[in-house]
Amino acid sequence: MESDSHTECLQLSNGVRMPVLGIGTSHVGGYSDEAMVHALKHCGVRHIDTARRYRSEHLVGESVRKSGVNRADLFITSKVWPSQYGYQETKDAFHDSLRQVGVEYFDLYLLHWAASPEGTDTKQLISESWKALEEFYSQGLCKAIGVSNFEISDLKNLEESRKIVPQVNQLEIHIFSYPEKLIEYCRGLGMQVVAYSPMAKGEGLTHPKVMELAKKYKRPSSQILNRWVTQHGIATIPKSTKPHRVEENCKIFDFALSAEDMGYLDAIHESDSHSVIHITSQAVFNHT
Ligand SMILES: NC(=O)c1ccc[n+]([C@@H]2O[C@H](COP(=O)([O-])OP(=O)(O)OC[C@H]3O[C@@H](n4cnc5c(N)ncnc54)[C@H](OP(=O)(O)O)[C@@H]3O)[C@@H](O)[C@H]2O)c1
């Protein structure tokens, strides 16, 4: 991990630098312009995670313009939802997303899930969408391309048709979910990993072990959880609609968890592994 004036960065396989700390904007809980502007203006956040499905892209664009931060200093990720997989559909979705955010390019563009509508050929549709992403990349319309929620088998399927190895896999990672084999597989391909729902949607904040370490380090639980993610060499994109919590979530670069305490938290997912993402495969492609 490297440091720069704003925050630490992870280097992608093509040399692009991705800030290890970002901010989420998913539709759950709503979007807060106040929190986003505060993050950009006062907390030094430079990495924003949005997606077509969150319907937050136009709001992100407005907050960015309001913050006065230069586009070139930001790392903006968006994603295409499975209902728009297929070569032309993905092209249309991508250009619409660019328009919504009001930018000329994305820093990172992802296939959101390895799924497709019932009765369609998922592998074929994903391969067509990936071809579109490879074109955006070669045209400079995105600085990096990747996937989200892709398992090892999905990455292997993609391998058969892809020319470019995905540079990122964005996955559900928190104290109750740490897919070690998948993370190692991604790293073996030179991919960086981004953790979504790093606080387990808030569920991790009150875990007794987390609260115990919060007391020991004199840090809020949120910082213990996000620090644990980044100390695993993984980027984190916590979301809050409240400016004071956004600020709290950002203060993770001036302390470190001991190896023993990292292991203490690792033991949680080893005994209690569960997802906090309540999404069925049907819901994956029914939403736009
Ligand atoms: N690729 C995917 O499929 C996928 C799936 C899910 C999420 N994501 C991305 O990951 C981002 C983050 O994940 P997430 O929003 O699911 O969950 P999260 O960041 O783990 O947790 C968000 C929840 O924690 C609360 N919270 C945040 N900071 C807090 C603090 N310091 N103290 C107490 N509570 C706090 C928030 O409430 P308040 O707003 O009230 O503070 C909210 O309820 C999303 O916004 C999205 O961009 C991607």
The ligand as an SDF file (V2000), in Angstrom:
LIG
                    3D

 48 52  0  0  0  0  0  0  0  0999 V2000
  -21.2750   -4.5040   -5.0820 N   0  0  0  0  0  0  0  0  0  0  0  0
  -22.3490   -4.7740   -4.3880 C   0  0  0  0  0  0  0  0  0  0  0  0
  -23.1250   -5.6870   -4.7010 O   0  0  0  0  0  0  0  0  0  0  0  0
  -22.6530   -3.9460   -3.1620 C   0  0  0  0  0  0  0  0  0  0  0  0
  -23.6130   -4.4110   -2.2270 C   0  0  0  0  0  0  0  0  0  0  0  0
  -23.8540   -3.6350   -1.0860 C   0  0  0  0  0  0  0  0  0  0  0  0
  -23.1600   -2.4510   -0.8860 C   0  0  0  0  0  0  0  0  0  0  0  0
  -22.2580   -2.0080   -1.8310 N   0  0  0  0  0  0  0  0  0  0  0  0
  -21.5300   -0.7280   -1.6490 C   0  0  0  0  0  0  0  0  0  0  0  0
  -20.9000   -0.7050   -0.3750 O   0  0  0  0  0  0  0  0  0  0  0  0
  -21.3170    0.4490    0.3390 C   0  0  0  0  0  0  0  0  0  0  0  0
  -21.2790    0.2220    1.8390 C   0  0  0  0  0  0  0  0  0  0  0  0
  -22.0540   -0.8920    2.2040 O   0  0  0  0  0  0  0  0  0  0  0  0
  -23.4440   -0.7970    3.0050 P   0  0  0  0  0  0  0  0  0  0  0  0
  -24.0080    0.5640    2.8380 O   0  0  0  0  0  0  0  0  0  0  0  0
  -24.2600   -1.9620    2.5870 O   0  0  0  0  0  0  0  0  0  0  0  0
  -23.0530   -1.0910    4.5280 O   0  0  0  0  0  0  0  0  0  0  0  0
  -22.0080   -0.5060    5.6160 P   0  0  0  0  0  0  0  0  0  0  0  0
  -21.1990    0.5990    5.0530 O   0  0  0  0  0  0  0  0  0  0  0  0
  -21.3240   -1.6850    6.2050 O   0  0  0  0  0  0  0  0  0  0  0  0
  -23.0000    0.0410    6.7400 O   0  0  0  0  0  0  0  0  0  0  0  0
  -23.8800    1.0860    6.5200 C   0  0  0  0  0  0  0  0  0  0  0  0
  -24.7640    1.2050    7.7770 C   0  0  0  0  0  0  0  0  0  0  0  0
  -23.9630    1.5340    8.9130 O   0  0  0  0  0  0  0  0  0  0  0  0
  -24.4040    2.7690    9.5010 C   0  0  0  0  0  0  0  0  0  0  0  0
  -23.1660    3.5090    9.8590 N   0  0  0  0  0  0  0  0  0  0  0  0
  -22.2350    4.0050    9.0170 C   0  0  0  0  0  0  0  0  0  0  0  0
  -21.2110    4.5710    9.6990 N   0  0  0  0  0  0  0  0  0  0  0  0
  -21.5080    4.4230   11.0080 C   0  0  0  0  0  0  0  0  0  0  0  0
  -20.8480    4.7980   12.2060 C   0  0  0  0  0  0  0  0  0  0  0  0
  -19.6650    5.4200   12.1820 N   0  0  0  0  0  0  0  0  0  0  0  0
  -21.4500    4.5120   13.3880 N   0  0  0  0  0  0  0  0  0  0  0  0
  -22.6600    3.8770   13.4310 C   0  0  0  0  0  0  0  0  0  0  0  0
  -23.3240    3.4700   12.3200 N   0  0  0  0  0  0  0  0  0  0  0  0
  -22.7600    3.7460   11.1270 C   0  0  0  0  0  0  0  0  0  0  0  0
  -25.2200    3.4610    8.4310 C   0  0  0  0  0  0  0  0  0  0  0  0
  -26.2760    4.2250    8.9800 O   0  0  0  0  0  0  0  0  0  0  0  0
  -26.3510    5.8340    8.8620 P   0  0  0  0  0  0  0  0  0  0  0  0
  -26.5250    6.1730    7.4060 O   0  0  0  0  0  0  0  0  0  0  0  0
  -27.5650    6.1380    9.6990 O   0  0  0  0  0  0  0  0  0  0  0  0
  -25.0780    6.3730    9.4460 O   0  0  0  0  0  0  0  0  0  0  0  0
  -25.8100    2.2790    7.6560 C   0  0  0  0  0  0  0  0  0  0  0  0
  -26.9770    1.8020    8.2950 O   0  0  0  0  0  0  0  0  0  0  0  0
  -22.7110    0.7170   -0.2330 C   0  0  0  0  0  0  0  0  0  0  0  0
  -23.1760    2.0120    0.0610 O   0  0  0  0  0  0  0  0  0  0  0  0
  -22.4640    0.4800   -1.7040 C   0  0  0  0  0  0  0  0  0  0  0  0
  -21.8200    1.6020   -2.2960 O   0  0  0  0  0  0  0  0  0  0  0  0
  -21.9820   -2.7580   -2.9470 C   0  0  0  0  0  0  0  0  0  0  0  0
  1  2  1  0
  2  3  2  0
  2  4  1  0
  4  5  1  0
  4 48  2  0
  5  6  2  0
  6  7  1  0
  7  8  2  0
  8  9  1  0
  8 48  1  0
  9 10  1  0
  9 46  1  0
 10 11  1  0
 11 12  1  0
 11 44  1  0
 12 13  1  0
 13 14  1  0
 14 15  2  0
 14 16  1  0
 14 17  1  0
 17 18  1  0
 18 19  2  0
 18 20  1  0
 18 21  1  0
 21 22  1  0
 22 23  1  0
 23 24  1  0
 23 42  1  0
 24 25  1  0
 25 26  1  0
 25 36  1  0
 26 27  1  0
 26 35  1  0
 27 28  2  0
 28 29  1  0
 29 30  1  0
 29 35  2  0
 30 31  1  0
 30 32  2  0
 32 33  1  0
 33 34  2  0
 34 35  1  0
 36 37  1  0
 36 42  1  0
 37 38  1  0
 38 39  2  0
 38 40  1  0
 38 41  1  0
 42 43  1  0
 44 45  1  0
 44 46  1  0
 46 47  1  0
M  CHG  2   8   1  16  -1
M  END
$$$$
